[in-house]
Amino acid sequence: MKVLVVGASGQFGGILLSKLRESGFGVVACSSSVLDITSLDSVMSFSEKCPELIINAAAYTAVDAAESEPQQAYCVNETGVSNLIQLASLLECPLINISTDYVFDGSLGRPYVETDITTPLGVYGASKRAGELLLEESKGRFLNIRTSWLFSETDHNFMSAMLRLAAKKSEFGVVFDQVGCPTFAGDLADAIVKICNAYIRGRQMEWGTFHYSGDEEVSWYGFAHEIFEKAVQMSVLESRPKLQKLSTDQYPTVARRPQYSVLNCSKIQDVYGVRLSNWKNAITEILSAKPKFNGNR
Ligand SMILES: NC(=O)c1ccc[n+]([C@@H]2O[C@H](COP(=O)([O-])OP(=O)(O)OC[C@H]3O[C@@H](n4cnc5c(N)ncnc54)[C@H](OP(=O)(O)O)[C@@H]3O)[C@@H](O)[C@H]2O)c1
């Protein structure tokens, strides 16, 4: 089966690409320089490649910058999804879209289920929700998979940022009153490959929105603490930096973030039998590939 992966140069797209290839899928993979999802012409030109499944890993993901450039955010996260829906419709193939916990405002006080009301706090979340609404209205065969706090071995995520900071500073603060579930991008990719395999084997599919994230909730502070504990145990860092607990008020950001955006992932486990992301194991896996401390901190 031939799969078109859009946004293949991103944190998640790159990992998904490798996992699909390892599993024997034929993959057409594109970065934004080859396939710009904001251009209908660019998207439609890919009909010639005849993909049988489209996965959208592309997005405008700059949460704070989105507040001052909403047009760019909506252009990618809404118009881009609209264009991919049109391609999927032409090819009569399913579309898998990745979305976010930031479609919720984080005030519910319990893990969010797929049918809970969405009330994004910022432009990024609102633009992602706008894309989701187009999928829902399309009545096509789509999977909209909301995930949270993605991290990986790549450079642009919370874990890499924490390790870079710890290499420079021995003491700093991390926010303790925002709670979510970290998700290892490799685990999300495995889950999607499993779903793709179910599809090609002709299994009865359930379309719609699903949640997929890590298996344990934690604050950003707790996540950082876990990273540093493991990094010291595994000699990636010489010593653990002294962490201070910061409240959201003490660490203001341009865009507001949800305080409790834990996703209830029972539906995707029940329907597709996927395992949730064991983010603590993933920290160990990522650290094991890092160079060990050599005394030059
Ligand atoms: N990162 C998180 O913590 C997080 C949390 C929850 C949900 N998500 C969702 O997970 C998905 C993957 O996120 P990620 O962390 O992998 O994001 P990322 O690293 O920022 O990658 C986004 C990708 O989208 C591409 N892109 C941007 N504009 C495009 C356009 N006009 N046409 C085609 N491609 C375009 C980028 O390509 P260029 O680099 O070439 O522009 C990049 O490859 C997104 O849907 C995001 O909303 C992420």
The ligand as an SDF file (V2000), in Angstrom:
LIG
                    3D

 48 52  0  0  0  0  0  0  0  0999 V2000
    4.8620   19.0870   19.2780 N   0  0  0  0  0  0  0  0  0  0  0  0
    3.9280   18.8530   20.1830 C   0  0  0  0  0  0  0  0  0  0  0  0
    4.1840   18.9140   21.3970 O   0  0  0  0  0  0  0  0  0  0  0  0
    2.5280   18.4880   19.7540 C   0  0  0  0  0  0  0  0  0  0  0  0
    1.5600   18.2580   20.7370 C   0  0  0  0  0  0  0  0  0  0  0  0
    0.2800   17.8950   20.3360 C   0  0  0  0  0  0  0  0  0  0  0  0
   -0.0250   17.7570   18.9910 C   0  0  0  0  0  0  0  0  0  0  0  0
    0.9340   18.0170   18.0550 N   0  0  0  0  0  0  0  0  0  0  0  0
    0.5870   17.8640   16.6340 C   0  0  0  0  0  0  0  0  0  0  0  0
    1.3910   16.8250   16.1120 O   0  0  0  0  0  0  0  0  0  0  0  0
    1.6590   17.0740   14.7260 C   0  0  0  0  0  0  0  0  0  0  0  0
    3.1410   16.9460   14.4740 C   0  0  0  0  0  0  0  0  0  0  0  0
    3.8160   17.9130   15.2740 O   0  0  0  0  0  0  0  0  0  0  0  0
    5.4020   18.0580   15.2500 P   0  0  0  0  0  0  0  0  0  0  0  0
    5.8580   18.2670   16.6390 O   0  0  0  0  0  0  0  0  0  0  0  0
    5.9890   16.9620   14.4250 O   0  0  0  0  0  0  0  0  0  0  0  0
    5.5340   19.4390   14.4620 O   0  0  0  0  0  0  0  0  0  0  0  0
    6.8030   20.0640   13.7200 P   0  0  0  0  0  0  0  0  0  0  0  0
    8.0520   19.3940   14.1320 O   0  0  0  0  0  0  0  0  0  0  0  0
    6.6560   21.5390   13.8810 O   0  0  0  0  0  0  0  0  0  0  0  0
    6.5500   19.6770   12.1990 O   0  0  0  0  0  0  0  0  0  0  0  0
    5.5480   20.2840   11.4520 C   0  0  0  0  0  0  0  0  0  0  0  0
    5.7990   19.9640    9.9950 C   0  0  0  0  0  0  0  0  0  0  0  0
    4.7830   20.6450    9.2450 O   0  0  0  0  0  0  0  0  0  0  0  0
    5.4070   21.1160    8.0770 C   0  0  0  0  0  0  0  0  0  0  0  0
    4.6550   22.2120    7.4870 N   0  0  0  0  0  0  0  0  0  0  0  0
    4.4410   23.4490    7.9990 C   0  0  0  0  0  0  0  0  0  0  0  0
    3.7570   24.1860    7.0980 N   0  0  0  0  0  0  0  0  0  0  0  0
    3.5570   23.3990    6.0120 C   0  0  0  0  0  0  0  0  0  0  0  0
    2.9330   23.5890    4.7700 C   0  0  0  0  0  0  0  0  0  0  0  0
    2.3690   24.7520    4.4220 N   0  0  0  0  0  0  0  0  0  0  0  0
    2.8960   22.5650    3.8780 N   0  0  0  0  0  0  0  0  0  0  0  0
    3.4720   21.3790    4.1970 C   0  0  0  0  0  0  0  0  0  0  0  0
    4.0940   21.1320    5.3560 N   0  0  0  0  0  0  0  0  0  0  0  0
    4.1250   22.1410    6.2560 C   0  0  0  0  0  0  0  0  0  0  0  0
    6.7820   21.5660    8.5250 C   0  0  0  0  0  0  0  0  0  0  0  0
    7.6260   21.6180    7.4010 O   0  0  0  0  0  0  0  0  0  0  0  0
    8.7630   22.7660    7.3000 P   0  0  0  0  0  0  0  0  0  0  0  0
    9.6520   22.5410    8.4840 O   0  0  0  0  0  0  0  0  0  0  0  0
    9.4050   22.4870    5.9950 O   0  0  0  0  0  0  0  0  0  0  0  0
    8.0070   24.0560    7.3480 O   0  0  0  0  0  0  0  0  0  0  0  0
    7.1450   20.4180    9.4610 C   0  0  0  0  0  0  0  0  0  0  0  0
    7.7090   19.3650    8.7330 O   0  0  0  0  0  0  0  0  0  0  0  0
    1.0500   18.4360   14.4340 C   0  0  0  0  0  0  0  0  0  0  0  0
   -0.2110   18.2500   13.8590 O   0  0  0  0  0  0  0  0  0  0  0  0
    0.8920   19.0830   15.7890 C   0  0  0  0  0  0  0  0  0  0  0  0
   -0.1730   20.0150   15.8000 O   0  0  0  0  0  0  0  0  0  0  0  0
    2.2110   18.3630   18.4090 C   0  0  0  0  0  0  0  0  0  0  0  0
  1  2  1  0
  2  3  2  0
  2  4  1  0
  4  5  1  0
  4 48  2  0
  5  6  2  0
  6  7  1  0
  7  8  2  0
  8  9  1  0
  8 48  1  0
  9 10  1  0
  9 46  1  0
 10 11  1  0
 11 12  1  0
 11 44  1  0
 12 13  1  0
 13 14  1  0
 14 15  2  0
 14 16  1  0
 14 17  1  0
 17 18  1  0
 18 19  2  0
 18 20  1  0
 18 21  1  0
 21 22  1  0
 22 23  1  0
 23 24  1  0
 23 42  1  0
 24 25  1  0
 25 26  1  0
 25 36  1  0
 26 27  1  0
 26 35  1  0
 27 28  2  0
 28 29  1  0
 29 30  1  0
 29 35  2  0
 30 31  1  0
 30 32  2  0
 32 33  1  0
 33 34  2  0
 34 35  1  0
 36 37  1  0
 36 42  1  0
 37 38  1  0
 38 39  2  0
 38 40  1  0
 38 41  1  0
 42 43  1  0
 44 45  1  0
 44 46  1  0
 46 47  1  0
M  CHG  2   8   1  16  -1
M  END
$$$$
